[in-house]
Amino acid sequence: MSRLLYALGQRSFRHRWWVLGAWLVVLVGVVAAFIGFRGQPSDNFTIPGTESQRAVEQLQQNLPAFSGAQTQLTFVAPQGRAVTDPALAPAINQAVAEANSVSDVAAAAGPSQTGQIAPDGQVGLGTVQWAQPIGEVSESSLSALETAMEPAEQAGLRVEYAGSVYPGYKVEVPHLPEIIGIAVAFLILIITFGAVVAAGLPILTAGIGVGIGALGIFVAAAFVEMPTAALSLALMLGLAVGIDYALFILNRYRNNLLLLMPRDEAAGLAVGTAGGAVVFAALTVIIALCGLAVVGIPFLTYMGLAAAASVFIAMLIAVTLLPAFFGFAGGRVARFIEPPLQPGRPREVAQVAAYTPHRTMGATWARFVVKFRKPLLVSGAAGLLLIGLPTFGLHLGLPSGSSQPESSTARQAYDLTAEHLGPGFNGPLLVVADLSGATDPRAAQLLAANLNREQGVAAAAPAGGNADTAVIQVIPQTGPNDTATADLVHRIRADRDTIEADTGATFLVGGNTASNIDTSAKLAAALPVFVLVVVGLAFVLLTVAFRAALVPLTSIVGFLLSVFAALGVQVAVFQWGWGAGLLGITPGETISFLPIIVLAIIFGLSSDYEVFVVSRIREELSRTDTAVDAVRSGVGLSARVVTAAALIMFGVFIAFLAGGDPIIKSVGLTLAVGVFLDAFVVRLTLIPAAMAILGDTMWKHSKWFDRYVPDLDIEGTTLEAEHRSPVAGRA
């Protein structure tokens, strides 16, 4: 493989105009597709195989008016007055009447129709039932709904909105996080390389890759239900790995130039050596992201595929377009910024790394790790376990109004409703009853009466329907993300026969709250399968790459420690509220799909650093006397560039805390912590310490392995030996 990559890198360097032209054609093609087929990512998603999804399908078929999105209207009277006051009630009725005339509204009802009025009378709830699902309710219709509420507001009432859709519910994907991430990356690259051109190339190539990926997501959205979060995840991951992959190859290329190699040979050798690690690292990330399809939830599958496509594009650009840019840049990648513009004598630092790598800070750290390998292994693993202890308090759920900023209308509506009516009114259940076989004309009323007897139900009453289908609204006594509400849903389903009694009717429990509960349950059930499939495939891939079973085993153990610690920080911040005020976060629940996304991404990225560090150790194994010496040399040679790569990825992820969406904040912080701990504690400390303890045992494998499994030489050891320069030999 290293020879193929060497030829690819060298030809890309020599035929740079053709390579650049080919990528420009790809870019123009994607732009043309974007203009012609542009779709819009949406928040519509289905959970196949769940009862709540079957309830939606039954409504779509038999009672379409109740199958669309819903908005909850919270009417608040001035202090000391009630929404039923003769001076206020007509204004509410007028506002509701105007809401009924809004395009896309199937039906609207005020507090007098719903009967949901607080005991003190100050707060009343209305509903708006939309004809379209969540992602298809237009912004113009939501704006018209706000306009329709003006008579109530002019009368002195306050109106707040909540539900699956409401005015302002869409969070625009901000560009500030990407700008901050790029700025942080450029600063780190300047410090690492001490050259403006060298620092700019990874940013340029990553930007091209992210642009192609982002436009591709909009094109795909014209044909499939691409979730909104897929764009943020693809941008976040594509930018991070795009810079990192370019960084590893560029570092090798510049070292080759400093060793006086011809430029085309230096480019080919950089792609043939570091490029092999990039390809295998990218494959592990892609496998992990595509593994999200195992869960069986379409929106997660599309998120994973979109992010995997971004990683694949970043990898292709790193091994083709980047060496082409080497040709355009010439020797400027090694044109250093001189003091006093940058302290630290970058030229001298680069020359030390190329000629006498044993004098670098990375080499000093490697010697420290090898010398104190046992205490570092024990203390490092114990520290990660300690950080991860809050994970045992993990509570999964999907965002509700309680997780929104206090200034948002959804949070205002949630708090007012919980205070004046009860938390359960924020997450009603919709029981969809099939009356086609009913033996009693009062079947819907009987079902509601039986549901009222269930423990944990605050109220249950028919909310509408026709001769064949009825919708019964069930108000729990607890909030939508309370574990007691999930228990109630499971209890109603378990008591189905008793509730249906002799009515002849059947029912399904649905609605947003039940859907969220079903989603969390399905994700929890799929998690073990996902881990087995992804870890199993990656184990095979890494075993073939390094020809030793202990390498992927230690990598997997390290990954589990990193994820455990990252989820511990997630729980401490987003559930317990530690430091939440500083980060602008409202404590609540852990997003139900966050653990599986974090597992996929951190596993892929941890395998990245495993490949980069261990491939360098294995490369050194052919030049040193013992496995311990190889660990010392390999970690010393890779520490500087892995540190830079990890800091860049950490900076890109942590920058997404600048966005307003609590989901993106949660994902960004958890990934940032996971990457930081995995790179510095696991890959540069615990793994080298374990390898130094195991020594030659780390690299043992069965004899049949040599016979049947080809040596892919991803480190390019043989290739580098053939092309080693005289200067490198003397060094």
Disulfide bonds with the S-S distance in Angstrom:
none
